[in-house]
Amino acid sequence: MLTEEKKKELKRFAAQIRLETLHEFKHLGFGHVGGSMSIVETLAVLYGEVMNVRAEDPEWKERDWLVLSKGHAGPSLYATLALKGFFSMDELKTLNRPGTALPSHCDRNKTIGVDMTTGSLGQGISTAIGIALGNRLDKRNSYTYLILGDGECNEGQVWEGALFAAHHRLDNMIAFVDYNKQQLDGYTRDILDLGNLAEKFACFGWYTYEVDGHDIEEIYNALMQARSSEGKPSAIILHTQKGKGCTFAEGILDNHHMAFTVEQIDEAISHIEIQLGTLMADNGN
């Protein structure tokens, strides 16, 4: 169970991730805003409390791994890694610029702390399974965390992977599904209805949990249950809102990859700065 102080700390970390992600987008005037905003609280819990990683030794063999299968949400992962000290905060200003180490989609060969190159939807689960299986064969106690998009779950490879992970009883693998109910060109219910994702993963032999994906405590508690469960992989269904916390993106259908004005992003940044100020004051800082 999280202490009240730790909950406050993680909420502050989430606000910082959200703020720095918007700063990354600002100079571009466009970006994958929606999907980057919806997974912020999950990244805060993973990197702020749960994952066993070392910023000073990102290739440490005993570390936990993250595969961000919805690779277009890379900017929020970059903000998280920079805030944790994997690379300098100044580097965030180079997002998508020529020669940058921070491309739009995650690339393990370019970005310190990124464990797997992603962006071809559906393939992240296969690489995560390979990592989890490899770590088990090497007798390491590492966990492999996987973040899937909900639209990505239209891909058949996701379900082939789900079968394989359950067959091999990969209880060192925990998947999140960012169930924000929107994908690039519309609502998931209109494009290919996903129905009850928790029931589907359970039918494929996984432990399943459903949480409010913006509630720090619910995410953490589900993670702890998943880590204590044996003999099966676990799937945590995150009920989220695409564009969460960004004033010009939240509640907008067409927010997968969107353009914005300077005034819009300045307003969004100011909004989060006020929230962060309140959280900082609440922490006695």
C-alpha positions in Angstrom: 0.0 0.0 0.0 1.3 3.4 -0.9 1.8 5.9 1.9 0.1 9.3 1.6 3.5 10.9 1.0 4.3 8.5 -1.8 1.0 9.1 -3.4 1.6 12.8 -3.4 5.1 12.3 -4.8 3.8 10.1 -7.6 1.1 12.6 -8.5 3.7 15.3 -8.6 5.9 13.1 -10.8 3.0 12.5 -13.2 2.3 16.3 -13.5 6.0 16.8 -14.2 5.9 14.1 -17.0 2.8 15.7 -18.5 4.4 19.2 -18.4 7.7 18.2 -19.9 5.9 16.2 -22.6 4.1 19.3 -23.7 7.3 21.3 -23.7 8.7 18.7 -26.1 5.8 19.2 -28.5 5.8 23.0 -28.2 8.5 23.8 -30.8 6.9 21.4 -33.3 3.4 22.7 -33.4 2.1 19.1 -33.7 2.5 15.6 -32.2 1.0 12.5 -30.8 -0.5 14.4 -27.9 -3.5 12.1 -27.1 -1.8 8.8 -26.5 1.2 10.4 -24.8 -1.1 12.0 -22.2 -3.2 8.9 -21.4 -0.3 6.8 -20.0 1.4 9.4 -17.8 0.1 8.0 -14.5 1.3 4.5 -15.4 4.7 5.7 -16.3 4.9 7.6 -13.0 4.0 4.5 -11.0 6.4 2.3 -12.9 9.5 4.6 -12.9 8.6 6.4 -9.7 8.1 3.4 -7.5 8.0 0.0 -9.0 10.6 -0.6 -11.7 14.1 -1.8 -10.7 16.3 0.3 -13.0 19.5 2.3 -12.8 19.8 5.6 -14.7 23.6 5.5 -14.3 23.7 2.0 -15.7 20.8 1.7 -18.2 22.0 -1.6 -19.6 22.2 -3.3 -16.2 21.4 -6.9 -16.8 19.2 -7.4 -13.7 16.9 -4.5 -14.5 13.2 -4.5 -15.2 12.3 -3.8 -18.8 9.6 -1.7 -20.4 8.3 -2.3 -23.9 6.2 0.7 -25.0 4.5 -1.1 -27.8 2.4 2.0 -28.6 5.6 3.6 -29.7 4.1 6.9 -30.8 3.7 7.7 -27.1 7.5 8.0 -26.9 7.5 11.7 -25.9 6.0 10.9 -22.5 8.5 8.0 -22.0 11.3 10.4 -22.9 10.1 13.0 -20.4 10.0 10.2 -17.7 13.5 9.0 -18.5 14.9 12.6 -18.5 13.3 13.4 -15.2 14.8 10.2 -13.7 18.3 11.2 -14.9 18.8 8.8 -17.9 19.8 11.8 -20.0 19.7 15.6 -19.7 16.5 17.6 -19.6 17.9 19.8 -22.4 17.8 16.8 -24.8 14.0 16.9 -24.6 14.1 20.1 -26.7 15.4 18.1 -29.7 12.3 15.9 -30.2 12.0 15.0 -33.9 14.7 17.4 -34.9 17.4 16.3 -37.4 20.0 14.2 -35.6 18.0 13.9 -32.5 18.2 10.9 -30.1 14.5 11.3 -29.5 12.5 10.2 -32.6 8.8 10.3 -32.8 8.6 6.5 -32.1 10.9 4.7 -29.6 14.2 3.5 -30.9 16.5 1.5 -28.5 19.5 2.3 -30.7 19.1 6.0 -30.3 17.7 6.7 -26.8 19.3 5.9 -23.5 16.9 4.0 -21.3 14.6 2.8 -24.1 14.6 -1.0 -23.9 13.0 -1.8 -27.2 12.4 -0.2 -30.6 8.6 0.0 -31.2 6.0 1.5 -33.5 4.9 -1.3 -35.7 1.7 -2.0 -33.8 1.2 -5.5 -32.5 4.9 -6.4 -32.5 5.7 -5.1 -29.0 4.1 -8.1 -27.3 6.3 -10.5 -29.2 9.5 -8.7 -28.2 8.3 -8.4 -24.6 7.6 -12.1 -24.5 11.1 -12.8 -25.8 12.6 -10.6 -23.1 10.6 -12.2 -20.4 11.4 -15.7 -21.6 15.1 -14.9 -22.0 15.3 -13.5 -18.5 13.6 -16.6 -17.1 16.1 -18.8 -18.9 18.9 -16.7 -17.5 17.4 -17.1 -14.0 17.0 -13.4 -13.5 14.2 -12.0 -11.3 13.5 -9.1 -13.7 9.9 -8.2 -14.7 9.0 -7.2 -18.2 6.3 -4.5 -18.5 4.4 -4.0 -21.7 2.2 -1.0 -22.7 -0.3 -1.8 -25.5 -2.7 0.6 -27.2 -6.3 -0.4 -27.4 -6.5 0.1 -31.1 -3.4 -1.9 -31.3 -5.3 -4.9 -29.9 -7.0 -5.1 -33.3 -3.8 -6.8 -34.5 -3.9 -10.5 -34.5 -0.3 -10.7 -33.4 -1.4 -9.4 -30.0 -3.6 -12.4 -29.4 -1.0 -14.9 -30.8 1.4 -13.4 -28.2 -1.2 -13.7 -25.5 -1.6 -17.4 -26.2 2.1 -17.9 -26.2 2.8 -16.0 -23.0 0.0 -18.0 -21.1 1.3 -21.3 -22.6 4.8 -20.6 -21.2 3.3 -19.3 -17.9 5.2 -16.1 -18.1 4.4 -14.6 -14.7 7.3 -12.3 -15.0 5.5 -10.3 -17.6 2.8 -7.7 -16.9 0.9 -6.0 -19.8 -1.0 -2.8 -19.6 -3.7 -1.9 -22.2 -4.3 1.9 -22.5 -8.0 1.5 -23.0 -8.9 5.1 -23.9 -11.5 3.9 -26.4 -10.1 6.0 -29.3 -7.7 5.2 -32.1 -6.2 7.1 -35.0 -9.3 7.6 -37.0 -12.2 7.2 -34.6 -13.7 5.4 -31.6 -12.6 1.8 -31.1 -16.2 0.8 -30.8 -17.0 2.0 -34.3 -13.8 0.7 -36.0 -13.5 -2.8 -34.4 -15.2 -3.1 -31.1 -12.9 -4.5 -28.4 -15.6 -5.4 -26.0 -14.6 -6.6 -22.6 -10.8 -6.7 -22.8 -10.4 -8.1 -19.3 -12.6 -11.1 -20.2 -10.7 -11.6 -23.5 -7.3 -11.7 -21.8 -8.7 -14.0 -19.1 -10.0 -16.4 -21.8 -6.4 -16.5 -23.2 -5.1 -17.6 -19.8 -4.0 -14.3 -18.1 -4.7 -12.8 -14.7 -6.6 -9.6 -15.4 -7.3 -6.4 -13.5 -9.2 -3.3 -14.4 -8.4 0.1 -13.0 -8.9 3.8 -13.5 -5.8 4.5 -15.5 -5.4 8.0 -14.0 -5.6 6.8 -10.4 -2.1 6.3 -9.0 -3.2 4.1 -6.1 -5.4 1.8 -8.3 -2.5 1.3 -10.8 0.0 0.5 -8.0 -2.4 -1.9 -6.2 -3.1 -3.8 -9.4 0.6 -4.0 -10.1 1.4 -5.4 -6.7 -1.4 -8.0 -7.1 0.0 -8.9 -10.5 3.5 -9.3 -9.2 2.4 -11.6 -6.4 0.4 -13.8 -8.8 2.1 -17.0 -10.0 1.9 -19.2 -13.0 0.3 -16.8 -15.5 1.1 -13.5 -17.2 -1.0 -10.5 -16.0 -2.9 -7.9 -18.0 -4.0 -4.6 -16.4 -6.7 -2.8 -18.3 -6.3 1.0 -17.9 -9.5 2.9 -18.4 -8.1 6.2 -19.5 -8.9 9.4 -21.4 -6.9 10.2 -24.5 -5.3 13.6 -24.2 -5.8 13.6 -20.4 -4.7 16.8 -18.7 -4.0 18.7 -21.9 -6.6 21.5 -22.3 -6.7 21.5 -26.1 -6.6 17.7 -26.5 -8.7 16.2 -23.7 -12.2 15.3 -24.8 -11.4 15.8 -28.5 -12.0 12.8 -30.9 -9.3 13.8 -33.4 -6.4 14.0 -30.9 -4.2 11.0 -31.9 -1.7 13.2 -33.9 -2.8 16.8 -33.8 -1.7 20.3 -34.6 -2.0 23.2 -32.2 -1.3 26.9 -31.9 1.2 28.6 -29.7 -1.6 30.0 -27.7 -3.2 26.6 -27.2 0.0 24.9 -25.9 0.9 27.9 -23.8 -2.5 27.6 -22.1 -2.1 23.9 -21.6 1.4 24.3 -20.1 0.2 27.1 -17.8 -2.7 24.9 -16.7 -0.4 22.0 -15.7 2.1 24.4 -14.0 -0.7 25.6 -11.8 -1.6 22.0 -10.9 2.0 21.2 -10.2 2.4 24.3 -8.0 -0.6 23.1 -6.0 0.9 19.6 -5.7 4.3 21.0 -4.7 2.7 23.2 -2.0 0.8 20.1 -0.7 4.2 18.3 -0.4 5.5 21.1 1.7 7.9 22.2 -1.0 
